Amino acid sequence: MNTEVHSINAPEGYQGLKNQRQTLAQVNGLGITCPDYKQVIARTFKKDRDVIRQALELQDLECKVPLGMENGNIQDDQITASSQWNSVTHGVTRARLNLLPSSGAGGWVALQHTIHEWLQVDLRSRYTSVTGLATQGRNDHGQWVTKYNVQYSIDGVEFEYYKESGQSLRKEFSGNQDRDTVVYHELNPPITARYIRFRPLTWQGLVSMRVELYTCLQVCTAQAVGMETGEILDSQLSASSGVPSKARLNGVTTWCKHWPGNANESVYYQIDFGRPYRICAVATQGNNGGNYDYLKEYILRWSHDGVNWEESPEVLEGNSNAHEVKKNIISVIHARYFRLIPLKWSVWPCTKLEAYGEPWPEVSGALFEPRFGPGKALPGHVISSRSVTDVMQCIQLCLVTNQCKSINFSSQLKECEVSGSKTCVLRTFCLIQYDFDEGCFGDGGSHDESN
């Protein structure tokens, strides 16, 4: 089937962001036509672009931040392997970058020495963005991996091989040529996954590695949503028990689970923002006017409708006393309903809290008629896929997702795919595909039709 491709350049008023933006309307060869949306796009983005970019400002400070193999933030039970020469002296806990052989070997050593061996790190969050990798050989012997592949997975069952942006073949990483020199590779695009596997291809002596993973450090500069100031009304607050209105940060009262309470009670504190919000941080404070209760650990849940809930796998560190405010920067949450779930506490589950973020820009109606067929972002580089109400929400999701390069939006399925790839893929559907990387579709050059 022949595919007619129309490139629609956004007007100059829309090009004030970091890179040039363009849209691609793809029309299948059966005569189904897509309208020219240039003007409606221009009107919408002229109104919303500053809100989208500035409402929740997540600034990349550095993209070579160790995830914790060397410093221990990645715990021993997060590291596994296909085999190990000796679990005590040559095991996976020896696979940490710059580790020295004080109490064992100077690196992980596989029991077998074939291309079927692997070393795996569980990052405990499927949303972790890995921007780089580093490897070393074994410190106390002439053993190192000279070439390797990388696999990744969100569930630990289905793994994909890493491929560079625009490439169809799995990436072959150059490894080490000696024991201790650190060899670093930047990932383009980054990997967003929970599990990362190193797959040795060739080696010197025995299969032995020390490794580190890297990510981007982010800071959240969004304002408080209004728990402390009262902009969030009492009617927007609820909880499993207790008095929800007492949970305002720096207030004279503190929300606590009802005493004595039900031993089987599922304890939570909930905020209804009243509309979709993007949240990038949360702060807690203990009960400094009573029994000095405070939360030590908690997790977050969120929902768009108050019925279907998502949960962060990351356990957040709470307070160490009842007086000080503890603020945690979190991966961006997109939701109307927000829940804090206490896990550990001192004395009794009590807290005051504040959330930090901004409303999503409200757009009246979808930009496109709901007749467009589905698309799919470049395989292996989809950062996330979720249901949205319209294309503006899909664009907004990309703009607050670290390393997003492009999106695919199906208004028929109401589905948004956020991609870390800057490769544009032609479809035989009437699909609107946005690219967020300068140059893609900019010169009318060739496009990858392999998918």
WOTA-V84502 format. One record per residue. N is the residue number from 0. RES is the residue in one small letter. PHI is phi as a letter, one per 20 degrees, with the letter a starting at -180 (999 if undefined). D_FIRST is the distance of its C-alpha to the first C-alpha in Angstrom with 2 decimals. Layout:
BEGIN
N	RES	PHI	D_FIRST
N	RES	PHI	D_FIRST
END
This chain:
BEGIN
0	m	999	0.00
1	n	f	3.78
2	t	c	6.38
3	e	e	9.79
4	v	d	12.63
5	h	d	16.12
6	s	e	19.12
7	i	d	22.09
8	n	f	25.33
9	a	f	28.03
10	p	f	31.23
11	e	g	34.19
12	g	f	35.93
13	y	e	33.42
14	q	e	33.70
15	g	e	37.19
16	l	f	36.22
17	k	g	36.38
18	n	c	33.06
19	q	f	30.78
20	r	d	28.32
21	q	b	24.94
22	t	c	22.23
23	l	c	18.49
24	a	d	16.62
25	q	d	12.89
26	v	c	11.08
27	n	f	7.82
28	g	f	6.22
29	l	e	8.45
30	g	n	11.41
31	i	f	12.98
32	t	d	15.02
33	c	d	17.17
34	p	f	20.70
35	d	e	22.32
36	y	e	24.38
37	k	g	26.34
38	q	f	29.61
39	v	f	29.59
40	i	f	28.72
41	a	f	31.53
42	r	f	33.97
43	t	f	33.30
44	f	f	33.47
45	k	f	36.47
46	k	f	38.26
47	d	d	37.25
48	r	f	36.57
49	d	f	40.23
50	v	f	40.66
51	i	f	37.63
52	r	f	38.83
53	q	d	42.55
54	a	g	43.11
55	l	c	42.66
56	e	e	43.31
57	l	d	42.55
58	q	e	43.49
59	d	f	42.69
60	l	e	46.12
61	e	a	45.39
62	c	d	42.56
63	k	c	44.69
64	v	e	46.68
65	p	f	47.64
66	l	f	46.59
67	g	p	49.80
68	m	f	50.04
69	e	f	52.94
70	n	e	54.69
71	g	n	54.41
72	n	f	52.25
73	i	e	50.00
74	q	e	52.41
75	d	g	53.22
76	d	f	51.61
77	q	e	48.24
78	i	d	48.18
79	t	c	47.42
80	a	b	46.67
81	s	f	45.86
82	s	a	49.50
83	q	b	52.54
84	w	g	55.47
85	n	b	57.96
86	s	f	57.09
87	v	e	60.16
88	t	d	60.36
89	h	c	56.90
90	g	e	54.71
91	v	f	51.80
92	t	f	54.21
93	r	e	54.94
94	a	e	51.37
95	r	e	52.18
96	l	g	51.86
97	n	m	55.28
98	l	f	57.02
99	l	d	60.24
100	p	e	61.88
101	s	f	64.78
102	s	c	64.43
103	g	r	61.99
104	a	f	59.57
105	g	e	57.97
106	g	q	54.45
107	w	f	52.45
108	v	c	52.72
109	a	f	50.59
110	l	f	52.46
111	q	e	50.00
112	h	c	48.55
113	t	c	45.09
114	i	f	41.52
115	h	e	41.44
116	e	f	43.76
117	w	b	42.75
118	l	c	44.43
119	q	c	43.11
120	v	c	43.92
121	d	e	43.44
122	l	e	43.18
123	r	m	43.71
124	s	b	41.05
125	r	f	37.29
126	y	e	37.03
127	t	f	38.92
128	s	e	37.33
129	v	d	38.25
130	t	d	38.15
131	g	a	40.01
132	l	c	41.69
133	a	c	44.97
134	t	c	46.64
135	q	c	50.06
136	g	e	51.76
137	r	e	54.82
138	n	f	57.79
139	d	d	60.55
140	h	b	59.04
141	g	e	56.86
142	q	c	53.75
143	w	a	50.37
144	v	e	46.61
145	t	e	45.15
146	k	b	41.40
147	y	b	39.51
148	n	d	36.22
149	v	c	35.90
150	q	d	34.46
151	y	b	34.31
152	s	b	34.13
153	i	e	34.75
154	d	c	36.41
155	g	m	38.03
156	v	d	36.16
157	e	e	32.57
158	f	d	32.55
159	e	d	29.88
160	y	e	30.56
161	y	f	30.68
162	k	c	28.24
163	e	f	28.70
164	s	g	26.38
165	g	n	23.26
166	q	d	24.33
167	s	e	22.87
168	l	e	26.31
169	r	f	29.16
170	k	f	31.78
171	e	d	34.97
172	f	e	37.87
173	s	f	40.98
174	g	e	44.01
175	n	d	47.73
176	q	c	50.12
177	d	b	53.33
178	r	f	54.83
179	d	d	54.81
180	t	f	52.56
181	v	e	49.89
182	v	d	46.38
183	y	d	44.09
184	h	c	40.29
185	e	f	38.48
186	l	e	35.23
187	n	c	32.20
188	p	e	30.71
189	p	f	33.55
190	i	e	33.40
191	t	d	33.89
192	a	a	35.23
193	r	e	38.47
194	y	d	38.85
195	i	c	38.75
196	r	c	39.33
197	f	e	40.52
198	r	d	39.63
199	p	g	41.96
200	l	d	40.65
201	t	c	43.73
202	w	b	47.25
203	q	d	50.79
204	g	m	53.44
205	l	c	52.15
206	v	f	49.15
207	s	b	50.63
208	m	b	49.22
209	r	c	50.20
210	v	c	47.41
211	e	b	46.69
212	l	d	43.70
213	y	c	43.31
214	t	b	41.93
215	c	e	42.28
216	l	e	45.41
217	q	c	44.87
218	v	c	47.37
219	c	e	47.08
220	t	d	48.69
221	a	f	47.86
222	q	e	50.83
223	a	f	52.44
224	v	f	51.00
225	g	p	54.51
226	m	f	56.26
227	e	f	59.29
228	t	e	59.42
229	g	n	58.88
230	e	f	55.66
231	i	e	54.30
232	l	f	56.42
233	d	g	58.33
234	s	f	56.25
235	q	e	53.13
236	l	d	54.82
237	s	b	55.23
238	a	b	56.22
239	s	f	56.89
240	s	a	60.58
241	g	n	62.99
242	v	d	62.98
243	p	g	59.61
244	s	f	61.09
245	k	e	63.26
246	a	e	60.45
247	r	f	60.36
248	l	g	60.51
249	n	m	64.03
250	g	f	65.34
251	v	e	68.76
252	t	d	67.35
253	t	c	64.93
254	w	f	62.63
255	c	c	63.62
256	k	g	62.66
257	h	g	65.22
258	w	e	68.37
259	p	e	68.91
260	g	n	65.48
261	n	e	63.73
262	a	f	63.34
263	n	e	59.96
264	e	f	58.73
265	s	e	55.32
266	v	e	56.39
267	y	b	54.13
268	y	c	54.37
269	q	c	51.67
270	i	d	50.72
271	d	d	48.60
272	f	f	47.42
273	g	n	46.64
274	r	a	43.12
275	p	f	40.51
276	y	c	42.07
277	r	d	41.23
278	i	d	44.15
279	c	c	44.88
280	a	b	48.52
281	v	b	51.22
282	a	c	55.00
283	t	c	57.71
284	q	b	61.50
285	g	e	64.19
286	n	e	67.07
287	n	e	69.65
288	g	c	72.01
289	g	b	72.65
290	n	e	72.35
291	y	l	70.18
292	d	e	67.17
293	y	a	63.82
294	l	e	60.43
295	k	e	59.96
296	e	b	56.35
297	y	b	53.58
298	i	c	49.86
299	l	c	47.53
300	r	c	45.31
301	w	b	43.16
302	s	b	41.24
303	h	e	39.26
304	d	c	40.75
305	g	m	44.00
306	v	d	42.81
307	n	e	40.20
308	w	d	41.56
309	e	d	40.38
310	e	c	42.96
311	s	f	43.38
312	p	f	44.41
313	e	e	46.62
314	v	e	50.31
315	l	e	51.77
316	e	f	55.28
317	g	e	57.60
318	n	e	61.09
319	s	d	64.05
320	n	b	66.60
321	a	e	66.95
322	h	d	67.30
323	e	f	64.56
324	v	e	61.02
325	k	d	58.31
326	k	d	54.91
327	n	d	51.78
328	i	f	48.58
329	i	c	45.67
330	s	f	41.91
331	v	g	40.59
332	i	d	40.64
333	h	d	38.60
334	a	a	40.41
335	r	e	42.76
336	y	d	45.11
337	f	c	46.74
338	r	c	49.10
339	l	d	51.54
340	i	d	52.60
341	p	f	55.96
342	l	d	56.21
343	k	c	59.53
344	w	b	62.37
345	s	d	65.99
346	v	m	68.38
347	w	b	65.91
348	p	f	62.29
349	c	c	62.84
350	t	a	60.92
351	k	d	60.34
352	l	b	56.93
353	e	b	54.67
354	a	d	50.91
355	y	c	49.32
356	g	r	46.10
357	e	b	44.69
358	p	f	42.86
359	w	f	39.13
360	p	f	38.44
361	e	e	38.06
362	v	c	35.18
363	s	e	35.31
364	g	n	32.08
365	a	f	28.52
366	l	f	26.91
367	f	c	23.67
368	e	f	23.01
369	p	e	22.39
370	r	d	19.02
371	f	f	16.90
372	g	f	15.13
373	p	f	16.53
374	g	c	16.07
375	k	b	17.96
376	a	f	20.14
377	l	g	20.41
378	p	g	21.82
379	g	n	25.55
380	h	c	26.14
381	v	f	26.03
382	i	f	29.53
383	s	b	29.46
384	s	c	27.47
385	r	b	29.14
386	s	f	29.02
387	v	c	29.61
388	t	e	30.19
389	d	b	28.14
390	v	f	26.38
391	m	f	29.79
392	q	f	31.09
393	c	f	28.16
394	i	f	28.97
395	q	f	32.63
396	l	f	32.08
397	c	f	30.52
398	l	f	33.39
399	v	d	36.00
400	t	d	34.33
401	n	g	35.66
402	q	m	33.20
403	c	f	30.20
404	k	d	27.74
405	s	a	24.74
406	i	c	23.66
407	n	c	20.77
408	f	c	21.65
409	s	d	20.26
410	s	f	22.28
411	q	f	21.28
412	l	e	22.74
413	k	l	25.20
414	e	c	24.52
415	c	c	25.06
416	e	d	24.34
417	v	e	26.59
418	s	d	25.59
419	g	e	27.90
420	s	d	25.19
421	k	d	24.61
422	t	e	21.34
423	c	e	18.42
424	v	d	15.21
425	l	f	11.80
426	r	c	10.19
427	t	e	7.37
428	f	c	10.54
429	c	e	12.99
430	l	c	15.27
431	i	e	18.32
432	q	c	19.13
433	y	d	22.50
434	d	d	23.73
435	f	d	27.49
436	d	c	27.98
437	e	g	28.86
438	g	o	26.60
439	c	f	23.24
440	f	m	21.03
441	g	f	24.36
442	d	d	23.96
443	g	m	20.39
444	g	f	20.10
445	s	f	17.49
446	h	c	16.02
447	d	f	15.55
448	e	d	12.07
449	s	f	13.85
450	n	d	14.12
END
